[in-house]
């Protein structure tokens, strides 16, 4: 049995943050499919594993961890890669990861869900417009940051802050953003995609036609 | 001059997380009023301090820190209080703080803003209903957790995870929640309010009639 089991599904960018990290550090891991769109996240079995009712859940030699931000820190603690080398660096990583969870992923993921996966008769134009407004503010902050330096938290190398912030951004088409309109973000996504071990979300996790059978 | 200056305003629960922590650890600090509702968060001066355009901003002997989650970790690093004693404890604290930023504060703060501070002609019933639905899910998770243990991350003592999660919850009236409907959360709020140094948000930060002049 692989050392780590990641409970996930292909469309979850939060799960992708954990899956990408596991791949980048060369961990011995396998994805476990959670049929989230058919209610598996609300099953008693899954809620026993994570009472928050969310993916990702990482099950490994040091126990079960949930929340992508905690999982990324857990893997830094175990593997020593993609973390900060000094306290100010670790703090800067935290700062951008909290910002990502609240302002970038928080709105971008929900916007993408509503415009791609929610049945059309349940979509609300006002809610979508609200989320789109918030997403634009977050993208503006990230685009400016990546115009000033190559990576989000530390200027010269990628950290878990980059892995966190990019979680939903390889789906710019599904979010309705043209790469040409965010040149700094686009170049940064290419820099991350050039790292050994990188793979796109639908290749790394099960539950999407590209992923094959689950 | 006090050792720390916290850029904040009375109605911000994210700023309150930092203000409450500073008070609980007995730090030498003063609040600096940011007239957020009149656009001060978008001024060139403020954006130079924090390009994310948000409060809180903590300015202290080790530099400027933003994002409440990073500020709380910064103060643990400096004062050694309200943190985790072991790596698993620190990880559990991170887990709940990321959850708070994304799922609890993320929706609760925006819901409160829309129903209390946004002009009535700009409020949208569908957006408010969406945020209210998300808030209820988060409250259910927190209420269950606090039925199982006295504090959020560690069973027997408060940590920065509690300080983070309670940021907006002394305003249950403004959020439209009756304390009687969330008995575990209510008892936990009382436990935190009993800590030496605790004060309510409007007493601790400027910009509200209760706070006096700014």
Boltz contact constraints between the chains, C-beta under 6 A:
constraints:
  - contact:
      token1: [A, 52]
      token2: [B, 141]
      max_distance: 6.0
  - contact:
      token1: [A, 67]
      token2: [B, 95]
      max_distance: 6.0
  - contact:
      token1: [A, 67]
      token2: [B, 98]
      max_distance: 6.0
  - contact:
      token1: [A, 67]
      token2: [B, 99]
      max_distance: 6.0
  - contact:
      token1: [A, 69]
      token2: [B, 98]
      max_distance: 6.0
  - contact:
      token1: [A, 70]
      token2: [B, 91]
      max_distance: 6.0
  - contact:
      token1: [A, 70]
      token2: [B, 94]
      max_distance: 6.0
  - contact:
      token1: [A, 70]
      token2: [B, 95]
      max_distance: 6.0
  - contact:
      token1: [A, 73]
      token2: [B, 94]
      max_distance: 6.0
  - contact:
      token1: [A, 74]
      token2: [B, 91]
      max_distance: 6.0
  - contact:
      token1: [A, 91]
      token2: [B, 70]
      max_distance: 6.0
  - contact:
      token1: [A, 91]
      token2: [B, 74]
      max_distance: 6.0
  - contact:
      token1: [A, 94]
      token2: [B, 70]
      max_distance: 6.0
  - contact:
      token1: [A, 94]
      token2: [B, 73]
      max_distance: 6.0
  - contact:
      token1: [A, 95]
      token2: [B, 67]
      max_distance: 6.0
  - contact:
      token1: [A, 95]
      token2: [B, 70]
      max_distance: 6.0
  - contact:
      token1: [A, 98]
      token2: [B, 67]
      max_distance: 6.0
  - contact:
      token1: [A, 98]
      token2: [B, 69]
      max_distance: 6.0
  - contact:
      token1: [A, 98]
      token2: [B, 101]
      max_distance: 6.0
  - contact:
      token1: [A, 99]
      token2: [B, 67]
      max_distance: 6.0
  - contact:
      token1: [A, 101]
      token2: [B, 98]
      max_distance: 6.0
  - contact:
      token1: [A, 101]
      token2: [B, 101]
      max_distance: 6.0
  - contact:
      token1: [A, 101]
      token2: [B, 102]
      max_distance: 6.0
  - contact:
      token1: [A, 102]
      token2: [B, 101]
      max_distance: 6.0
  - contact:
      token1: [A, 102]
      token2: [B, 106]
      max_distance: 6.0
  - contact:
      token1: [A, 106]
      token2: [B, 102]
      max_distance: 6.0
  - contact:
      token1: [A, 106]
      token2: [B, 106]
      max_distance: 6.0
  - contact:
      token1: [A, 124]
      token2: [B, 126]
      max_distance: 6.0
  - contact:
      token1: [A, 126]
      token2: [B, 124]
      max_distance: 6.0
  - contact:
      token1: [A, 126]
      token2: [B, 126]
      max_distance: 6.0
  - contact:
      token1: [A, 126]
      token2: [B, 127]
      max_distance: 6.0
  - contact:
      token1: [A, 127]
      token2: [B, 126]
      max_distance: 6.0
  - contact:
      token1: [A, 127]
      token2: [B, 127]
      max_distance: 6.0
  - contact:
      token1: [A, 127]
      token2: [B, 130]
      max_distance: 6.0
  - contact:
      token1: [A, 130]
      token2: [B, 127]
      max_distance: 6.0
  - contact:
      token1: [A, 141]
      token2: [B, 52]
      max_distance: 6.0
